[in-house]
Amino acid sequence: MLHFELVTPERIVRSDEVHMVTVPGTDGDFAVLEGHAPFMSTIRDGDVLVQKAPGAAPETIAIRGGFAEVNAKGLTVLAEHAG
């Protein structure tokens, strides 16, 4: 499982173990699964899609701007606004 955190300046919006997260990157959407190579990306306004389990319908969370970081601990999305 992938550890996923969605954080805004005000609060932690989501902190969960999930199967896959699709993020609206500045250069295009990208999906992150457990074991993804480390990287950082700026993100554009759009929807983060959170898939709890393989084949499950994704949960949609609207975000505005920010950064995404993938490291050994998982995926962290630092958004200017979420919800």
N, C-alpha and C positions, 0 to 999 in steps of 0.2 A: 504494500500500500504506500501511497505517496502522502507525506505530510504537507498540508496546504494551509496557508494563512493569508487572509485578506485583511489588510490594516489600512485605516484612514488616520488622519491627524487626531481625530476625536476618540477612536475606539478600535478594538479588534472586532471586526465584523464576523469573521469565520476562522475557526481553528479546528481542523478535522483531518482524519485519515480518509483518503479518497482513492479512486482508481485512476482518474485522469482529469486534467483541467485544460481547457482551451482558453487562451488569452489573446485579446486583440492587440497585437504588437504594432508598433509604428510602421514596420515593413511588411505587415501581414499577420494573420492569425497563426499562432503556434500552439501545439498540444504538448503537454508534459505528462509523462508517466514516471513511475518509480525507476530510479537508476539513470535518469536523463543526465547528459553531460552538463557541467556547470556553465552558466552564462548569465548575462544581464541584458535587459532590453527596456527601452522606453515603451510605454503603452499609450494607445489612443483611446478616445471615448468609444465605448461599445459594451458588449456583454461578455462576461466571464461565464463559461459553461463548465459546471462541476458535475462530473459523473461519479456517483458513489460506488458503483460496481460495474463490471463488464456487462454491456448490453442494457444497462439501466437508462431511463430517460434522464437527460441532463437537467440540472437546476440552473436557471439563468439569473445572474446578478449583474445589474447595470453598473458600470463604473465610468469615472471621468478622470483621464490623465494619470500619470505617475510612472512607476517603474516596476519591473518584475525581476526577481532574482531566483535562479535555480542553483542550489548547492547541495552538499552531501546530506543536509538536514531536510531538504524538500524544496517546495516552491513558496516564495513569499511575494505577494502582490501588494505594493505600497501605492494606494490610489488616493487621489485628491478628494474624491467623493465616491461613495458606494451606496447602492440602494435605489 
